[in-house]
Amino acid sequence: MRQLQGKNVIVTGGSRGLGTYIARAFAAKGAHVAVVARNVAALQQVASELRTQGVRAVGIAADLGDVSGYPTLLDRVERELGPVDILVNNAALEANSAFADFAPERIEELLRVDLIAPMLLTRALLPRLLARGSGHIVNIASLAGKSATAYNVSYAAAKGGLVLFSQSLRAELHKTGVSAAVICPGVISDGGMYAEKRALTGKPTPKLAGESSPARVAASVIKAIVSDRAELIVSPGPIRSLLALNQFFPDLMGYMARASGVSGVFEAVVAAEKQAARRQPTQSQESPPPQA
């Protein structure tokens, strides 16, 4: 897919953070964009901004945990924009915890949003793409899915699954006119999950992790489609070489994460969140219920 002008794109998690940068990057190329998330007001604001670039844009509120709603979501996008050409699975959750302390229902929720939802939304769209003989699926994974990450086990497992899902799907789609790609960002300097960790702990980004701007990640999404790239790692520094070496020495990335302070950041996040939870006052029976 060499040209994005006039293509119709779905970006999940498009109401804030990285999703807004991805949506803007498509609009700048002349693509029409449907941003999908749960925050109605934020979605409308993003869609309104995109329309100022001369493209059609719509914000659609949807719970991606509800698989039964996917056909309705796709039908609405087609009514608003036309047949979908590109799906960017960007919506994700992250929660840092010692795995032994991570509640089973939270593990299931994270895997459902970060791995199962992208797979099933892709499955819902794929027959439509195959029938037209063109289209692209882009999954936003993470470097956490490429290397050992302490205190981030469930997230790393989900993103690792997303990497292999993307690669296997791409192999299966060979010569169909439909393709797939995966983007693996490291630390995102602004608009990403790491900014919240930095604010919580006061710890700077370790040099090994490096930082990339959300605009650079969004540009990688465009590049993956236009150049039909299987995988793009978005991170400065020696991370690619280390990942290659890790195939021969599987403990290498875990050691480097500890030595560079990456694991220490996640450990500090867990400690800070536990401390904050202990400071929360216990709600008495006389207290009014929280407002929905």
Sequence and secondary structure as in RCSB ss.txt:
>XXXX:A:sequence
MRQLQGKNVIVTGGSRGLGTYIARAFAAKGAHVAVVARNVAALQQVASELRTQGVRAVGIAADLGDVSGYPTLLD
RVERELGPVDILVNNAALEANSAFADFAPERIEELLRVDLIAPMLLTRALLPRLLARGSGHIVNIASLAGKSATA
YNVSYAAAKGGLVLFSQSLRAELHKTGVSAAVICPGVISDGGMYAEKRALTGKPTPKLAGESSPARVAASVIKAI
VSDRAELIVSPGPIRSLLALNQFFPDLMGYMARASGVSGVFEAVVAAEKQAARRQPTQSQESPPPQA
>XXXX:A:secstr
    TT EEEEETTTSTHHHHHHHHHHHTT EEEEEES HHHHHHHHHHHHTTTS EEEEE  TT GGGHHHHHH
HHHHHT S  EEEE         GGGS HHHHHHHHIIIIIHHHHHHHHHHHHHHHHT EEEEEE  GGGTS  T
T HHHHHHHHHHHHHHHHHHHHTTTSSEEEEEEEE  BSSSSHHHHHHHHH     TTT  B HHHHHHHHHHHH
HTT SEEEE  TTHHHHHHHHTT TTHHHHHHHHHTHHHHHHHHHHHHHHHHHHS    TTS     
